[in-house]
Amino acid sequence: MTHRVIYRFRRDLRLEDHLALARALAEGRLVPVLLLDDVTVARIRANARRTAFYCAAVAALDEALRERGARLIVRRARHAGPALVSLARSLGAGAVAWSWTYDGPGLADDRDAVQALEEAGIRALVSHDAPVLSPEEVDLQRHAAGEGYRAFAPFYAAWRRVALAGAANDRLLDGAFDVAGIEGEALPTSHDFGHEPAALEFAGGAPAAASRLAAFLAYPAREYTIARRLFAGPSTAHLGPDLALGAISARCVVRELRALAGRPYAVVEERHSYAEAERSLALRDFFLQLSWHWPRTHERPLQEKATALRFAEDAVGVGAWEHGMTGYPLVDAAMRELRARGWMHPKARAVAASFLCFDLGVSWRRGREIFDRYLIEDDAALATGNWQWIAGVGADMAQYPRIYNPVRQARTFDPEGRYVRQWVPELASVPAHAIHAPLDAPPRAQMELALFEAARYPRPVVDHGAAARAFLARYRAALSHPT
Ligand SMILES: Cc1cc2nc3c(=O)[nH]c(=O)nc-3n(C[C@H](O)[C@H](O)[C@H](O)COP(=O)(O)OP(=O)(O)OC[C@H]3O[C@@H](n4cnc5c(N)ncnc54)[C@H](O)[C@@H]3O)c2cc1C
């Protein structure tokens, strides 16, 4: 008789190229379970788009299981550990398998669930599936294995030396599931999370993620170096939300990029683009391992000495920042894109985050919380790592944090003002030479601006130059005399 193993889908909502699923299969026939526990619900309910995207991904997984004669067994419970113990007992399962999460609260919950299961005499089989390479695999590349990397450059050098696993064989899934006679609850809907169903620009679920990857590889991937830099340039991959829910395998993305880069007729610029896109996936692995090794970073800076540097939790201007009304057109375009789409251009995120932390002096935690109100991507480990990085209190801490000048960034990477025109309609008819700093235009030009909608556009909430100088003075003082 084969053993029953519960497979708990969490942030790995697909069947394809699934390491944790493949490992669990070696233990017996799988009961596919989705647990709507407090930790999961708290993350997913952050905004209506995220909820709709999640529900679509769950529905797609259920459909894929039905094509294999199974279905998703849904359970609602407050705490994962006790719920899994009682489910395993009622189903006569000797083991529960799932894949690790990487953000602080998710990881604590995973570890609690492991403990609850082990205390009940049930095996917990937890594997790495989300990263391209597991933290341990990259750690083994250096002598002090198990310590993790606090800087990206050595991590990336090690990451590139590790061989990538081949695709998990989907044929293994034939006859893999066992749901006979097991009752489940209804699939989650937006209402379960307290939202009305939201319209989505990007459809959710593994098939949609695969199409998105195919569309990216078909052309935009060749221009990725430009896409990352120009705010209104070619499209980046838009795979963040899919990767966050595991609707696509990160290993599959890297394999495809390497295959393209290896084609004999790929030109040098294309190869650069493929390599840079692969580096982005390595950056994702870097932040996942950072949170894995230092889960406390969810609340506290990676750099202990940076705790001496005080950021406000609130300040005049935060509301204007959130609503895209700071008077800095690039920052405002970025925040309005976020609110309108549930997504923001990656480089625009860096500029908008820098503005909040340095120009307004507000904490990275507050910034993360505000982004979370709108982002479809639900990856708290990536959010934390990036916010701390920008705030100069996380990985790769330099002598001084990089303070982005929002006007200079706009003039360099949005020279025609296309991005600003798209998201800040008040400035749509302002000429390119004035669009990024309307108040710096010569007096005559300013009189002309008043004729346009630009008159409705706010004055800057802060003087960037003065704010940056004041911040650097505080930074120097705090780090030379830590409290
Ligand atoms: C302040 C700030 C906050 C961020 N918050 C989040 C967040 O909440 N959730 C989230 O998933 N990402 C976050 N990022 C990382 C990154 O901006 C997004 O992953 C990316 O914009 C997603 O869009 P894309 O798929 O088109 O990216 P692409 O540029 O096409 O990259 C492809 C994939 O590589 C990975 N990647 C790219 N850049 C990064 C990066 N800087 N860090 C980690 N992985 C990366 C992502 O998985 C991304 O989907 C944040 C970045 C900054 C600067």
Ligand as a Chemical Component Dictionary entry (heavy atoms), coordinates in Angstrom:
data_LIG
# 
_chem_comp.id                   LIG 
_chem_comp.type                 NON-POLYMER 
_chem_comp.pdbx_formal_charge   0 
_chem_comp.three_letter_code    LIG 
# 
loop_
_chem_comp_atom.comp_id 
_chem_comp_atom.atom_id 
_chem_comp_atom.alt_atom_id 
_chem_comp_atom.type_symbol 
_chem_comp_atom.charge 
_chem_comp_atom.model_Cartn_x 
_chem_comp_atom.model_Cartn_y 
_chem_comp_atom.model_Cartn_z 
_chem_comp_atom.pdbx_ordinal 
LIG C1  C1  C 0 11.727 49.952 -3.350  1  
LIG C2  C2  C 0 11.491 48.650 -4.054  2  
LIG C3  C3  C 0 10.449 47.835 -3.650  3  
LIG C4  C4  C 0 10.231 46.601 -4.266  4  
LIG N1  N1  N 0 9.195  45.833 -3.826  5  
LIG C5  C5  C 0 8.991  44.613 -4.379  6  
LIG C6  C6  C 0 7.928  43.783 -3.907  7  
LIG O1  O1  O 0 7.166  44.162 -3.006  8  
LIG N2  N2  N 0 7.770  42.558 -4.474  9  
LIG C7  C7  C 0 8.599  42.130 -5.480  10 
LIG O2  O2  O 0 8.410  41.008 -5.968  11 
LIG N3  N3  N 0 9.596  42.894 -5.941  12 
LIG C8  C8  C 0 9.831  44.114 -5.426  13 
LIG N4  N4  N 0 10.850 44.899 -5.895  14 
LIG C9  C9  C 0 11.791 44.330 -6.876  15 
LIG C10 C10 C 0 11.518 44.631 -8.355  16 
LIG O3  O3  O 0 11.329 45.999 -8.549  17 
LIG C11 C11 C 0 10.312 43.853 -8.889  18 
LIG O4  O4  O 0 10.489 42.484 -8.658  19 
LIG C12 C12 C 0 10.150 44.087 -10.391 20 
LIG O5  O5  O 0 9.882  45.437 -10.623 21 
LIG C13 C13 C 0 9.029  43.255 -10.956 22 
LIG O6  O6  O 0 8.749  43.644 -12.287 23 
LIG P1  P1  P 0 9.238  42.762 -13.509 24 
LIG O7  O7  O 0 8.862  41.339 -13.304 25 
LIG O8  O8  O 0 8.800  43.408 -14.762 26 
LIG O9  O9  O 0 10.811 42.891 -13.342 27 
LIG P2  P2  P 0 11.983 42.494 -14.321 28 
LIG O10 O10 O 0 12.932 43.615 -14.350 29 
LIG O11 O11 O 0 11.488 42.011 -15.625 30 
LIG O12 O12 O 0 12.728 41.306 -13.557 31 
LIG C14 C14 C 0 12.362 39.934 -13.704 32 
LIG C15 C15 C 0 12.273 39.339 -12.326 33 
LIG O13 O13 O 0 13.533 39.461 -11.661 34 
LIG C16 C16 C 0 13.318 39.704 -10.276 35 
LIG N5  N5  N 0 13.848 41.025 -9.907  36 
LIG C17 C17 C 0 14.080 42.086 -10.692 37 
LIG N6  N6  N 0 14.570 43.108 -9.961  38 
LIG C18 C18 C 0 14.636 42.671 -8.691  39 
LIG C19 C19 C 0 15.047 43.266 -7.467  40 
LIG N7  N7  N 0 15.497 44.527 -7.380  41 
LIG N8  N8  N 0 14.960 42.529 -6.355  42 
LIG C20 C20 C 0 14.517 41.265 -6.379  43 
LIG N9  N9  N 0 14.115 40.651 -7.507  44 
LIG C21 C21 C 0 14.178 41.347 -8.646  45 
LIG C22 C22 C 0 11.818 39.707 -10.054 46 
LIG O14 O14 O 0 11.416 38.432 -9.648  47 
LIG C23 C23 C 0 11.287 40.049 -11.430 48 
LIG O15 O15 O 0 9.975  39.603 -11.632 49 
LIG C24 C24 C 0 11.081 46.164 -5.313  50 
LIG C25 C25 C 0 12.113 47.001 -5.733  51 
LIG C26 C26 C 0 12.318 48.229 -5.109  52 
LIG C27 C27 C 0 13.457 49.099 -5.567  53 
# 
loop_
_chem_comp_bond.comp_id 
_chem_comp_bond.atom_id_1 
_chem_comp_bond.atom_id_2 
_chem_comp_bond.value_order 
_chem_comp_bond.pdbx_ordinal 
LIG C1  C2  SING 1  
LIG C2  C3  SING 2  
LIG C2  C26 DOUB 3  
LIG C3  C4  DOUB 4  
LIG C4  N1  SING 5  
LIG C4  C24 SING 6  
LIG N1  C5  DOUB 7  
LIG C5  C6  SING 8  
LIG C5  C8  SING 9  
LIG C6  O1  DOUB 10 
LIG C6  N2  SING 11 
LIG N2  C7  SING 12 
LIG C7  O2  DOUB 13 
LIG C7  N3  SING 14 
LIG N3  C8  DOUB 15 
LIG C8  N4  SING 16 
LIG N4  C9  SING 17 
LIG N4  C24 SING 18 
LIG C9  C10 SING 19 
LIG C10 O3  SING 20 
LIG C10 C11 SING 21 
LIG C11 O4  SING 22 
LIG C11 C12 SING 23 
LIG C12 O5  SING 24 
LIG C12 C13 SING 25 
LIG C13 O6  SING 26 
LIG O6  P1  SING 27 
LIG P1  O7  DOUB 28 
LIG P1  O8  SING 29 
LIG P1  O9  SING 30 
LIG O9  P2  SING 31 
LIG P2  O10 DOUB 32 
LIG P2  O11 SING 33 
LIG P2  O12 SING 34 
LIG O12 C14 SING 35 
LIG C14 C15 SING 36 
LIG C15 O13 SING 37 
LIG C15 C23 SING 38 
LIG O13 C16 SING 39 
LIG C16 N5  SING 40 
LIG C16 C22 SING 41 
LIG N5  C17 SING 42 
LIG N5  C21 SING 43 
LIG C17 N6  DOUB 44 
LIG N6  C18 SING 45 
LIG C18 C19 SING 46 
LIG C18 C21 DOUB 47 
LIG C19 N7  SING 48 
LIG C19 N8  DOUB 49 
LIG N8  C20 SING 50 
LIG C20 N9  DOUB 51 
LIG N9  C21 SING 52 
LIG C22 O14 SING 53 
LIG C22 C23 SING 54 
LIG C23 O15 SING 55 
LIG C24 C25 DOUB 56 
LIG C25 C26 SING 57 
LIG C26 C27 SING 58 
# 
